[in-house]
């Protein structure tokens, strides 16, 4: 790993750790507010193990499959089998919905169009939430607000 990539990753992780200790946001905020560690009870009953959603844009329009492979790791699978790995940051409330925030840590950046520096974040609502949609933001390109990518289907 080059020194520049290491520096970028360290800076991104430090920013995420600082965000984890921020004051809770108001309930209508787009920010993450306070991020807390997932509990065993949440992992057993609230956090999905699998879902998919339809992604209409490039790269690779089609079904995106999300699989929780451990308590701290998710895989996003593209239509052609390409995979990206996401690390769990913790549990938070976004737009009045409780769920899990994950950050992209590995995957083919050229083919996915997103870096692996921790800037790409996804929000996965808890099972049974009123709005079961996959949300994302990319702080590497300046996103502050969460963006809705679509309805989560086949949530397990």
Phi and psi in radians as a Rosetta constraint file:
Dihedral C 1 N 2 CA 2 C 2 CIRCULARHARMONIC -1.279 0.35
Dihedral N 2 CA 2 C 2 N 3 CIRCULARHARMONIC 2.783 0.35
Dihedral C 2 N 3 CA 3 C 3 CIRCULARHARMONIC -1.054 0.35
Dihedral N 3 CA 3 C 3 N 4 CIRCULARHARMONIC -0.686 0.35
Dihedral C 3 N 4 CA 4 C 4 CIRCULARHARMONIC -1.117 0.35
Dihedral N 4 CA 4 C 4 N 5 CIRCULARHARMONIC -0.747 0.35
Dihedral C 4 N 5 CA 5 C 5 CIRCULARHARMONIC -1.160 0.35
Dihedral N 5 CA 5 C 5 N 6 CIRCULARHARMONIC -0.744 0.35
Dihedral C 5 N 6 CA 6 C 6 CIRCULARHARMONIC -1.045 0.35
Dihedral N 6 CA 6 C 6 N 7 CIRCULARHARMONIC -0.768 0.35
Dihedral C 6 N 7 CA 7 C 7 CIRCULARHARMONIC -1.083 0.35
Dihedral N 7 CA 7 C 7 N 8 CIRCULARHARMONIC -0.743 0.35
Dihedral C 7 N 8 CA 8 C 8 CIRCULARHARMONIC -1.106 0.35
Dihedral N 8 CA 8 C 8 N 9 CIRCULARHARMONIC -0.763 0.35
Dihedral C 8 N 9 CA 9 C 9 CIRCULARHARMONIC -1.137 0.35
Dihedral N 9 CA 9 C 9 N 10 CIRCULARHARMONIC -0.738 0.35
Dihedral C 9 N 10 CA 10 C 10 CIRCULARHARMONIC -1.086 0.35
Dihedral N 10 CA 10 C 10 N 11 CIRCULARHARMONIC -0.771 0.35
Dihedral C 10 N 11 CA 11 C 11 CIRCULARHARMONIC -1.094 0.35
Dihedral N 11 CA 11 C 11 N 12 CIRCULARHARMONIC -0.748 0.35
Dihedral C 11 N 12 CA 12 C 12 CIRCULARHARMONIC -1.144 0.35
Dihedral N 12 CA 12 C 12 N 13 CIRCULARHARMONIC -0.743 0.35
Dihedral C 12 N 13 CA 13 C 13 CIRCULARHARMONIC -1.157 0.35
Dihedral N 13 CA 13 C 13 N 14 CIRCULARHARMONIC -0.663 0.35
Dihedral C 13 N 14 CA 14 C 14 CIRCULARHARMONIC -1.120 0.35
Dihedral N 14 CA 14 C 14 N 15 CIRCULARHARMONIC -0.716 0.35
Dihedral C 14 N 15 CA 15 C 15 CIRCULARHARMONIC -1.100 0.35
Dihedral N 15 CA 15 C 15 N 16 CIRCULARHARMONIC -0.701 0.35
Dihedral C 15 N 16 CA 16 C 16 CIRCULARHARMONIC -1.163 0.35
Dihedral N 16 CA 16 C 16 N 17 CIRCULARHARMONIC -0.678 0.35
Dihedral C 16 N 17 CA 17 C 17 CIRCULARHARMONIC -1.151 0.35
Dihedral N 17 CA 17 C 17 N 18 CIRCULARHARMONIC -0.681 0.35
Dihedral C 17 N 18 CA 18 C 18 CIRCULARHARMONIC -1.124 0.35
Dihedral N 18 CA 18 C 18 N 19 CIRCULARHARMONIC -0.700 0.35
Dihedral C 18 N 19 CA 19 C 19 CIRCULARHARMONIC -1.114 0.35
Dihedral N 19 CA 19 C 19 N 20 CIRCULARHARMONIC -0.560 0.35
Dihedral C 19 N 20 CA 20 C 20 CIRCULARHARMONIC -1.161 0.35
Dihedral N 20 CA 20 C 20 N 21 CIRCULARHARMONIC -0.395 0.35
Dihedral C 20 N 21 CA 21 C 21 CIRCULARHARMONIC -1.793 0.35
Dihedral N 21 CA 21 C 21 N 22 CIRCULARHARMONIC 0.155 0.35
Dihedral C 21 N 22 CA 22 C 22 CIRCULARHARMONIC -1.242 0.35
Dihedral N 22 CA 22 C 22 N 23 CIRCULARHARMONIC 2.816 0.35
Dihedral C 22 N 23 CA 23 C 23 CIRCULARHARMONIC -1.139 0.35
Dihedral N 23 CA 23 C 23 N 24 CIRCULARHARMONIC 2.572 0.35
Dihedral C 23 N 24 CA 24 C 24 CIRCULARHARMONIC -1.038 0.35
Dihedral N 24 CA 24 C 24 N 25 CIRCULARHARMONIC 2.462 0.35
Dihedral C 24 N 25 CA 25 C 25 CIRCULARHARMONIC -1.418 0.35
Dihedral N 25 CA 25 C 25 N 26 CIRCULARHARMONIC 2.816 0.35
Dihedral C 25 N 26 CA 26 C 26 CIRCULARHARMONIC -1.150 0.35
Dihedral N 26 CA 26 C 26 N 27 CIRCULARHARMONIC 2.792 0.35
Dihedral C 26 N 27 CA 27 C 27 CIRCULARHARMONIC -1.152 0.35
Dihedral N 27 CA 27 C 27 N 28 CIRCULARHARMONIC -0.346 0.35
Dihedral C 27 N 28 CA 28 C 28 CIRCULARHARMONIC -1.750 0.35
Dihedral N 28 CA 28 C 28 N 29 CIRCULARHARMONIC 0.190 0.35
Dihedral C 28 N 29 CA 29 C 29 CIRCULARHARMONIC -1.369 0.35
Dihedral N 29 CA 29 C 29 N 30 CIRCULARHARMONIC 2.712 0.35
Dihedral C 29 N 30 CA 30 C 30 CIRCULARHARMONIC -1.564 0.35
Dihedral N 30 CA 30 C 30 N 31 CIRCULARHARMONIC -0.216 0.35
Dihedral C 30 N 31 CA 31 C 31 CIRCULARHARMONIC -1.372 0.35
Dihedral N 31 CA 31 C 31 N 32 CIRCULARHARMONIC 2.947 0.35
Dihedral C 31 N 32 CA 32 C 32 CIRCULARHARMONIC -1.362 0.35
Dihedral N 32 CA 32 C 32 N 33 CIRCULARHARMONIC -0.373 0.35
Dihedral C 32 N 33 CA 33 C 33 CIRCULARHARMONIC 1.102 0.35
Dihedral N 33 CA 33 C 33 N 34 CIRCULARHARMONIC -2.463 0.35
Dihedral C 33 N 34 CA 34 C 34 CIRCULARHARMONIC -1.471 0.35
Dihedral N 34 CA 34 C 34 N 35 CIRCULARHARMONIC 2.252 0.35
Dihedral C 34 N 35 CA 35 C 35 CIRCULARHARMONIC -1.806 0.35
Dihedral N 35 CA 35 C 35 N 36 CIRCULARHARMONIC 2.186 0.35
Dihedral C 35 N 36 CA 36 C 36 CIRCULARHARMONIC -2.031 0.35
Dihedral N 36 CA 36 C 36 N 37 CIRCULARHARMONIC 2.777 0.35
Dihedral C 36 N 37 CA 37 C 37 CIRCULARHARMONIC -1.175 0.35
Dihedral N 37 CA 37 C 37 N 38 CIRCULARHARMONIC 2.440 0.35
Dihedral C 37 N 38 CA 38 C 38 CIRCULARHARMONIC -1.197 0.35
Dihedral N 38 CA 38 C 38 N 39 CIRCULARHARMONIC 2.420 0.35
Dihedral C 38 N 39 CA 39 C 39 CIRCULARHARMONIC -1.600 0.35
Dihedral N 39 CA 39 C 39 N 40 CIRCULARHARMONIC 2.863 0.35
Dihedral C 39 N 40 CA 40 C 40 CIRCULARHARMONIC -1.069 0.35
Dihedral N 40 CA 40 C 40 N 41 CIRCULARHARMONIC -0.654 0.35
Dihedral C 40 N 41 CA 41 C 41 CIRCULARHARMONIC -1.126 0.35
Dihedral N 41 CA 41 C 41 N 42 CIRCULARHARMONIC -0.744 0.35
Dihedral C 41 N 42 CA 42 C 42 CIRCULARHARMONIC -1.116 0.35
Dihedral N 42 CA 42 C 42 N 43 CIRCULARHARMONIC -0.756 0.35
Dihedral C 42 N 43 CA 43 C 43 CIRCULARHARMONIC -1.088 0.35
Dihedral N 43 CA 43 C 43 N 44 CIRCULARHARMONIC -0.637 0.35
Dihedral C 43 N 44 CA 44 C 44 CIRCULARHARMONIC -1.358 0.35
Dihedral N 44 CA 44 C 44 N 45 CIRCULARHARMONIC -0.564 0.35
Dihedral C 44 N 45 CA 45 C 45 CIRCULARHARMONIC -2.103 0.35
Dihedral N 45 CA 45 C 45 N 46 CIRCULARHARMONIC -0.449 0.35
Dihedral C 45 N 46 CA 46 C 46 CIRCULARHARMONIC -1.889 0.35
Dihedral N 46 CA 46 C 46 N 47 CIRCULARHARMONIC -0.695 0.35
Dihedral C 46 N 47 CA 47 C 47 CIRCULARHARMONIC -1.400 0.35
Dihedral N 47 CA 47 C 47 N 48 CIRCULARHARMONIC 2.152 0.35
Dihedral C 47 N 48 CA 48 C 48 CIRCULARHARMONIC -1.064 0.35
Dihedral N 48 CA 48 C 48 N 49 CIRCULARHARMONIC 2.738 0.35
Dihedral C 48 N 49 CA 49 C 49 CIRCULARHARMONIC -1.702 0.35
Dihedral N 49 CA 49 C 49 N 50 CIRCULARHARMONIC -0.414 0.35
Dihedral C 49 N 50 CA 50 C 50 CIRCULARHARMONIC -2.790 0.35
Dihedral N 50 CA 50 C 50 N 51 CIRCULARHARMONIC 2.582 0.35
Dihedral C 50 N 51 CA 51 C 51 CIRCULARHARMONIC -2.892 0.35
Dihedral N 51 CA 51 C 51 N 52 CIRCULARHARMONIC 2.961 0.35
Dihedral C 51 N 52 CA 52 C 52 CIRCULARHARMONIC -2.463 0.35
Dihedral N 52 CA 52 C 52 N 53 CIRCULARHARMONIC 2.863 0.35
Dihedral C 52 N 53 CA 53 C 53 CIRCULARHARMONIC -2.632 0.35
Dihedral N 53 CA 53 C 53 N 54 CIRCULARHARMONIC 2.783 0.35
Dihedral C 53 N 54 CA 54 C 54 CIRCULARHARMONIC -1.568 0.35
Dihedral N 54 CA 54 C 54 N 55 CIRCULARHARMONIC 2.146 0.35
Dihedral C 54 N 55 CA 55 C 55 CIRCULARHARMONIC -1.878 0.35
Dihedral N 55 CA 55 C 55 N 56 CIRCULARHARMONIC 1.973 0.35
Dihedral C 55 N 56 CA 56 C 56 CIRCULARHARMONIC -1.535 0.35
Dihedral N 56 CA 56 C 56 N 57 CIRCULARHARMONIC -0.086 0.35
Dihedral C 56 N 57 CA 57 C 57 CIRCULARHARMONIC -1.895 0.35
Dihedral N 57 CA 57 C 57 N 58 CIRCULARHARMONIC 2.998 0.35
Dihedral C 57 N 58 CA 58 C 58 CIRCULARHARMONIC -1.331 0.35
Dihedral N 58 CA 58 C 58 N 59 CIRCULARHARMONIC 2.662 0.35
Dihedral C 58 N 59 CA 59 C 59 CIRCULARHARMONIC -1.414 0.35
Dihedral N 59 CA 59 C 59 N 60 CIRCULARHARMONIC 2.591 0.35
Dihedral C 59 N 60 CA 60 C 60 CIRCULARHARMONIC 0.953 0.35
Dihedral N 60 CA 60 C 60 N 61 CIRCULARHARMONIC 1.226 0.35
Dihedral C 60 N 61 CA 61 C 61 CIRCULARHARMONIC -1.046 0.35
Dihedral N 61 CA 61 C 61 N 62 CIRCULARHARMONIC 2.591 0.35
Dihedral C 61 N 62 CA 62 C 62 CIRCULARHARMONIC 2.394 0.35
Dihedral N 62 CA 62 C 62 N 63 CIRCULARHARMONIC -2.869 0.35
Dihedral C 62 N 63 CA 63 C 63 CIRCULARHARMONIC -1.266 0.35
Dihedral N 63 CA 63 C 63 N 64 CIRCULARHARMONIC 2.321 0.35
Dihedral C 63 N 64 CA 64 C 64 CIRCULARHARMONIC -1.916 0.35
Dihedral N 64 CA 64 C 64 N 65 CIRCULARHARMONIC 2.175 0.35
Dihedral C 64 N 65 CA 65 C 65 CIRCULARHARMONIC -1.778 0.35
Dihedral N 65 CA 65 C 65 N 66 CIRCULARHARMONIC 2.319 0.35
Dihedral C 65 N 66 CA 66 C 66 CIRCULARHARMONIC -2.065 0.35
Dihedral N 66 CA 66 C 66 N 67 CIRCULARHARMONIC 2.184 0.35
Dihedral C 66 N 67 CA 67 C 67 CIRCULARHARMONIC -2.233 0.35
Dihedral N 67 CA 67 C 67 N 68 CIRCULARHARMONIC 2.185 0.35
Dihedral C 67 N 68 CA 68 C 68 CIRCULARHARMONIC -1.467 0.35
Dihedral N 68 CA 68 C 68 N 69 CIRCULARHARMONIC 1.994 0.35
Dihedral C 68 N 69 CA 69 C 69 CIRCULARHARMONIC -1.706 0.35
Dihedral N 69 CA 69 C 69 N 70 CIRCULARHARMONIC -0.236 0.35
Dihedral C 69 N 70 CA 70 C 70 CIRCULARHARMONIC -2.809 0.35
Dihedral N 70 CA 70 C 70 N 71 CIRCULARHARMONIC -3.130 0.35
Dihedral C 70 N 71 CA 71 C 71 CIRCULARHARMONIC -1.188 0.35
Dihedral N 71 CA 71 C 71 N 72 CIRCULARHARMONIC -0.285 0.35
Dihedral C 71 N 72 CA 72 C 72 CIRCULARHARMONIC -2.196 0.35
Dihedral N 72 CA 72 C 72 N 73 CIRCULARHARMONIC 0.135 0.35
Dihedral C 72 N 73 CA 73 C 73 CIRCULARHARMONIC -2.504 0.35
Dihedral N 73 CA 73 C 73 N 74 CIRCULARHARMONIC 2.385 0.35
Dihedral C 73 N 74 CA 74 C 74 CIRCULARHARMONIC -2.141 0.35
Dihedral N 74 CA 74 C 74 N 75 CIRCULARHARMONIC 2.651 0.35
Dihedral C 74 N 75 CA 75 C 75 CIRCULARHARMONIC -2.086 0.35
Dihedral N 75 CA 75 C 75 N 76 CIRCULARHARMONIC 2.316 0.35
Dihedral C 75 N 76 CA 76 C 76 CIRCULARHARMONIC -1.800 0.35
Dihedral N 76 CA 76 C 76 N 77 CIRCULARHARMONIC 2.187 0.35
Dihedral C 76 N 77 CA 77 C 77 CIRCULARHARMONIC -1.948 0.35
Dihedral N 77 CA 77 C 77 N 78 CIRCULARHARMONIC 2.222 0.35
Dihedral C 77 N 78 CA 78 C 78 CIRCULARHARMONIC -1.498 0.35
Dihedral N 78 CA 78 C 78 N 79 CIRCULARHARMONIC 2.906 0.35
Dihedral C 78 N 79 CA 79 C 79 CIRCULARHARMONIC -0.968 0.35
Dihedral N 79 CA 79 C 79 N 80 CIRCULARHARMONIC -0.556 0.35
Dihedral C 79 N 80 CA 80 C 80 CIRCULARHARMONIC -1.582 0.35
Dihedral N 80 CA 80 C 80 N 81 CIRCULARHARMONIC 0.106 0.35
Dihedral C 80 N 81 CA 81 C 81 CIRCULARHARMONIC 1.702 0.35
Dihedral N 81 CA 81 C 81 N 82 CIRCULARHARMONIC -0.185 0.35
Dihedral C 81 N 82 CA 82 C 82 CIRCULARHARMONIC -0.996 0.35
Dihedral N 82 CA 82 C 82 N 83 CIRCULARHARMONIC 2.475 0.35
Dihedral C 82 N 83 CA 83 C 83 CIRCULARHARMONIC -2.240 0.35
Dihedral N 83 CA 83 C 83 N 84 CIRCULARHARMONIC 2.541 0.35
Dihedral C 83 N 84 CA 84 C 84 CIRCULARHARMONIC -2.108 0.35
Dihedral N 84 CA 84 C 84 N 85 CIRCULARHARMONIC 2.567 0.35
Dihedral C 84 N 85 CA 85 C 85 CIRCULARHARMONIC -1.880 0.35
Dihedral N 85 CA 85 C 85 N 86 CIRCULARHARMONIC 2.369 0.35
Dihedral C 85 N 86 CA 86 C 86 CIRCULARHARMONIC -2.123 0.35
Dihedral N 86 CA 86 C 86 N 87 CIRCULARHARMONIC 2.416 0.35
Dihedral C 86 N 87 CA 87 C 87 CIRCULARHARMONIC -1.752 0.35
Dihedral N 87 CA 87 C 87 N 88 CIRCULARHARMONIC 2.404 0.35
Dihedral C 87 N 88 CA 88 C 88 CIRCULARHARMONIC -1.271 0.35
Dihedral N 88 CA 88 C 88 N 89 CIRCULARHARMONIC 2.213 0.35
Dihedral C 88 N 89 CA 89 C 89 CIRCULARHARMONIC -1.526 0.35
Dihedral N 89 CA 89 C 89 N 90 CIRCULARHARMONIC -0.718 0.35
Dihedral C 89 N 90 CA 90 C 90 CIRCULARHARMONIC 2.672 0.35
Dihedral N 90 CA 90 C 90 N 91 CIRCULARHARMONIC -2.854 0.35
Dihedral C 90 N 91 CA 91 C 91 CIRCULARHARMONIC -1.841 0.35
Dihedral N 91 CA 91 C 91 N 92 CIRCULARHARMONIC 2.435 0.35
Dihedral C 91 N 92 CA 92 C 92 CIRCULARHARMONIC -2.692 0.35
Dihedral N 92 CA 92 C 92 N 93 CIRCULARHARMONIC 3.031 0.35
Dihedral C 92 N 93 CA 93 C 93 CIRCULARHARMONIC -1.998 0.35
Dihedral N 93 CA 93 C 93 N 94 CIRCULARHARMONIC 2.147 0.35
Dihedral C 93 N 94 CA 94 C 94 CIRCULARHARMONIC -2.139 0.35
Dihedral N 94 CA 94 C 94 N 95 CIRCULARHARMONIC 2.185 0.35
Dihedral C 94 N 95 CA 95 C 95 CIRCULARHARMONIC 0.841 0.35
Dihedral N 95 CA 95 C 95 N 96 CIRCULARHARMONIC 0.874 0.35
Dihedral C 95 N 96 CA 96 C 96 CIRCULARHARMONIC 1.149 0.35
Dihedral N 96 CA 96 C 96 N 97 CIRCULARHARMONIC 0.303 0.35
Dihedral C 96 N 97 CA 97 C 97 CIRCULARHARMONIC -2.149 0.35
Dihedral N 97 CA 97 C 97 N 98 CIRCULARHARMONIC 2.267 0.35
Dihedral C 97 N 98 CA 98 C 98 CIRCULARHARMONIC -1.497 0.35
Dihedral N 98 CA 98 C 98 N 99 CIRCULARHARMONIC 2.515 0.35
Dihedral C 98 N 99 CA 99 C 99 CIRCULARHARMONIC -3.116 0.35
Dihedral N 99 CA 99 C 99 N 100 CIRCULARHARMONIC -2.943 0.35
Dihedral C 99 N 100 CA 100 C 100 CIRCULARHARMONIC -1.884 0.35
Dihedral N 100 CA 100 C 100 N 101 CIRCULARHARMONIC 2.358 0.35
Dihedral C 100 N 101 CA 101 C 101 CIRCULARHARMONIC -1.799 0.35
Dihedral N 101 CA 101 C 101 N 102 CIRCULARHARMONIC 2.284 0.35
Dihedral C 101 N 102 CA 102 C 102 CIRCULARHARMONIC -2.197 0.35
Dihedral N 102 CA 102 C 102 N 103 CIRCULARHARMONIC 2.715 0.35
Dihedral C 102 N 103 CA 103 C 103 CIRCULARHARMONIC -2.217 0.35
Dihedral N 103 CA 103 C 103 N 104 CIRCULARHARMONIC 2.467 0.35
Dihedral C 103 N 104 CA 104 C 104 CIRCULARHARMONIC -1.262 0.35
Dihedral N 104 CA 104 C 104 N 105 CIRCULARHARMONIC 2.235 0.35
Dihedral C 104 N 105 CA 105 C 105 CIRCULARHARMONIC -2.078 0.35
Dihedral N 105 CA 105 C 105 N 106 CIRCULARHARMONIC -0.386 0.35
Dihedral C 105 N 106 CA 106 C 106 CIRCULARHARMONIC -2.716 0.35
Dihedral N 106 CA 106 C 106 N 107 CIRCULARHARMONIC 2.771 0.35
Dihedral C 106 N 107 CA 107 C 107 CIRCULARHARMONIC 2.521 0.35
Dihedral N 107 CA 107 C 107 N 108 CIRCULARHARMONIC 2.862 0.35
Dihedral C 107 N 108 CA 108 C 108 CIRCULARHARMONIC -1.298 0.35
Dihedral N 108 CA 108 C 108 N 109 CIRCULARHARMONIC 1.777 0.35
Dihedral C 108 N 109 CA 109 C 109 CIRCULARHARMONIC -1.035 0.35
Dihedral N 109 CA 109 C 109 N 110 CIRCULARHARMONIC -0.658 0.35
Dihedral C 109 N 110 CA 110 C 110 CIRCULARHARMONIC -1.161 0.35
Dihedral N 110 CA 110 C 110 N 111 CIRCULARHARMONIC -0.730 0.35
Dihedral C 110 N 111 CA 111 C 111 CIRCULARHARMONIC -1.374 0.35
Dihedral N 111 CA 111 C 111 N 112 CIRCULARHARMONIC -0.526 0.35
Dihedral C 111 N 112 CA 112 C 112 CIRCULARHARMONIC -1.547 0.35
Dihedral N 112 CA 112 C 112 N 113 CIRCULARHARMONIC -0.378 0.35
Dihedral C 112 N 113 CA 113 C 113 CIRCULARHARMONIC 1.352 0.35
Dihedral N 113 CA 113 C 113 N 114 CIRCULARHARMONIC 0.209 0.35
Dihedral C 113 N 114 CA 114 C 114 CIRCULARHARMONIC -2.364 0.35
Dihedral N 114 CA 114 C 114 N 115 CIRCULARHARMONIC 2.550 0.35
Dihedral C 114 N 115 CA 115 C 115 CIRCULARHARMONIC -1.402 0.35
Dihedral N 115 CA 115 C 115 N 116 CIRCULARHARMONIC 2.986 0.35
Dihedral C 115 N 116 CA 116 C 116 CIRCULARHARMONIC -1.914 0.35
Dihedral N 116 CA 116 C 116 N 117 CIRCULARHARMONIC 0.529 0.35
Dihedral C 116 N 117 CA 117 C 117 CIRCULARHARMONIC -1.635 0.35
Dihedral N 117 CA 117 C 117 N 118 CIRCULARHARMONIC 0.145 0.35
Dihedral C 117 N 118 CA 118 C 118 CIRCULARHARMONIC 1.528 0.35
Dihedral N 118 CA 118 C 118 N 119 CIRCULARHARMONIC -0.007 0.35
Dihedral C 118 N 119 CA 119 C 119 CIRCULARHARMONIC -1.326 0.35
Dihedral N 119 CA 119 C 119 N 120 CIRCULARHARMONIC -0.546 0.35
Dihedral C 119 N 120 CA 120 C 120 CIRCULARHARMONIC -1.426 0.35
Dihedral N 120 CA 120 C 120 N 121 CIRCULARHARMONIC 2.038 0.35
Dihedral C 120 N 121 CA 121 C 121 CIRCULARHARMONIC -2.048 0.35
Dihedral N 121 CA 121 C 121 N 122 CIRCULARHARMONIC 2.554 0.35
Dihedral C 121 N 122 CA 122 C 122 CIRCULARHARMONIC -2.174 0.35
Dihedral N 122 CA 122 C 122 N 123 CIRCULARHARMONIC 2.597 0.35
Dihedral C 122 N 123 CA 123 C 123 CIRCULARHARMONIC -2.047 0.35
Dihedral N 123 CA 123 C 123 N 124 CIRCULARHARMONIC 2.158 0.35
Dihedral C 123 N 124 CA 124 C 124 CIRCULARHARMONIC -1.980 0.35
Dihedral N 124 CA 124 C 124 N 125 CIRCULARHARMONIC 1.861 0.35
Dihedral C 124 N 125 CA 125 C 125 CIRCULARHARMONIC -1.068 0.35
Dihedral N 125 CA 125 C 125 N 126 CIRCULARHARMONIC 2.622 0.35
Dihedral C 125 N 126 CA 126 C 126 CIRCULARHARMONIC -1.092 0.35
Dihedral N 126 CA 126 C 126 N 127 CIRCULARHARMONIC 2.580 0.35
Dihedral C 126 N 127 CA 127 C 127 CIRCULARHARMONIC -0.966 0.35
Dihedral N 127 CA 127 C 127 N 128 CIRCULARHARMONIC 2.422 0.35
Dihedral C 127 N 128 CA 128 C 128 CIRCULARHARMONIC 1.503 0.35
Dihedral N 128 CA 128 C 128 N 129 CIRCULARHARMONIC 0.041 0.35
Dihedral C 128 N 129 CA 129 C 129 CIRCULARHARMONIC -1.150 0.35
Dihedral N 129 CA 129 C 129 N 130 CIRCULARHARMONIC 2.648 0.35
Dihedral C 129 N 130 CA 130 C 130 CIRCULARHARMONIC -1.038 0.35
Dihedral N 130 CA 130 C 130 N 131 CIRCULARHARMONIC -0.730 0.35
Dihedral C 130 N 131 CA 131 C 131 CIRCULARHARMONIC -2.023 0.35
Dihedral N 131 CA 131 C 131 N 132 CIRCULARHARMONIC 1.841 0.35
Dihedral C 131 N 132 CA 132 C 132 CIRCULARHARMONIC -1.708 0.35
Dihedral N 132 CA 132 C 132 N 133 CIRCULARHARMONIC 1.397 0.35
Dihedral C 132 N 133 CA 133 C 133 CIRCULARHARMONIC -2.194 0.35
Dihedral N 133 CA 133 C 133 N 134 CIRCULARHARMONIC 2.571 0.35
Dihedral C 133 N 134 CA 134 C 134 CIRCULARHARMONIC -1.462 0.35
Dihedral N 134 CA 134 C 134 N 135 CIRCULARHARMONIC 2.134 0.35
Dihedral C 134 N 135 CA 135 C 135 CIRCULARHARMONIC -1.959 0.35
Dihedral N 135 CA 135 C 135 N 136 CIRCULARHARMONIC 2.686 0.35
Dihedral C 135 N 136 CA 136 C 136 CIRCULARHARMONIC -2.583 0.35
Dihedral N 136 CA 136 C 136 N 137 CIRCULARHARMONIC 2.831 0.35
Dihedral C 136 N 137 CA 137 C 137 CIRCULARHARMONIC -2.646 0.35
Dihedral N 137 CA 137 C 137 N 138 CIRCULARHARMONIC 2.666 0.35
Dihedral C 137 N 138 CA 138 C 138 CIRCULARHARMONIC -2.209 0.35
Dihedral N 138 CA 138 C 138 N 139 CIRCULARHARMONIC 1.645 0.35
Dihedral C 138 N 139 CA 139 C 139 CIRCULARHARMONIC -1.183 0.35
Dihedral N 139 CA 139 C 139 N 140 CIRCULARHARMONIC -0.337 0.35
Dihedral C 139 N 140 CA 140 C 140 CIRCULARHARMONIC -1.113 0.35
Dihedral N 140 CA 140 C 140 N 141 CIRCULARHARMONIC -0.462 0.35
Dihedral C 140 N 141 CA 141 C 141 CIRCULARHARMONIC -1.915 0.35
Dihedral N 141 CA 141 C 141 N 142 CIRCULARHARMONIC 0.165 0.35
Dihedral C 141 N 142 CA 142 C 142 CIRCULARHARMONIC 1.764 0.35
Dihedral N 142 CA 142 C 142 N 143 CIRCULARHARMONIC 0.049 0.35
Dihedral C 142 N 143 CA 143 C 143 CIRCULARHARMONIC -1.094 0.35
Dihedral N 143 CA 143 C 143 N 144 CIRCULARHARMONIC 2.344 0.35
Dihedral C 143 N 144 CA 144 C 144 CIRCULARHARMONIC -1.992 0.35
Dihedral N 144 CA 144 C 144 N 145 CIRCULARHARMONIC -0.612 0.35
Dihedral C 144 N 145 CA 145 C 145 CIRCULARHARMONIC -1.501 0.35
Dihedral N 145 CA 145 C 145 N 146 CIRCULARHARMONIC 2.703 0.35
Dihedral C 145 N 146 CA 146 C 146 CIRCULARHARMONIC -1.491 0.35
Dihedral N 146 CA 146 C 146 N 147 CIRCULARHARMONIC 2.424 0.35
Dihedral C 146 N 147 CA 147 C 147 CIRCULARHARMONIC -2.014 0.35
Dihedral N 147 CA 147 C 147 N 148 CIRCULARHARMONIC 2.396 0.35
Dihedral C 147 N 148 CA 148 C 148 CIRCULARHARMONIC -1.481 0.35
Dihedral N 148 CA 148 C 148 N 149 CIRCULARHARMONIC 2.088 0.35
Dihedral C 148 N 149 CA 149 C 149 CIRCULARHARMONIC -1.659 0.35
Dihedral N 149 CA 149 C 149 N 150 CIRCULARHARMONIC -0.264 0.35
Dihedral C 149 N 150 CA 150 C 150 CIRCULARHARMONIC 2.514 0.35
Dihedral N 150 CA 150 C 150 N 151 CIRCULARHARMONIC 2.937 0.35
Dihedral C 150 N 151 CA 151 C 151 CIRCULARHARMONIC -1.216 0.35
Dihedral N 151 CA 151 C 151 N 152 CIRCULARHARMONIC 2.346 0.35
Dihedral C 151 N 152 CA 152 C 152 CIRCULARHARMONIC -1.367 0.35
Dihedral N 152 CA 152 C 152 N 153 CIRCULARHARMONIC 2.305 0.35
Dihedral C 152 N 153 CA 153 C 153 CIRCULARHARMONIC -2.089 0.35
Dihedral N 153 CA 153 C 153 N 154 CIRCULARHARMONIC 2.803 0.35
Dihedral C 153 N 154 CA 154 C 154 CIRCULARHARMONIC 0.923 0.35
Dihedral N 154 CA 154 C 154 N 155 CIRCULARHARMONIC 0.709 0.35
Dihedral C 154 N 155 CA 155 C 155 CIRCULARHARMONIC -1.222 0.35
Dihedral N 155 CA 155 C 155 N 156 CIRCULARHARMONIC 2.188 0.35
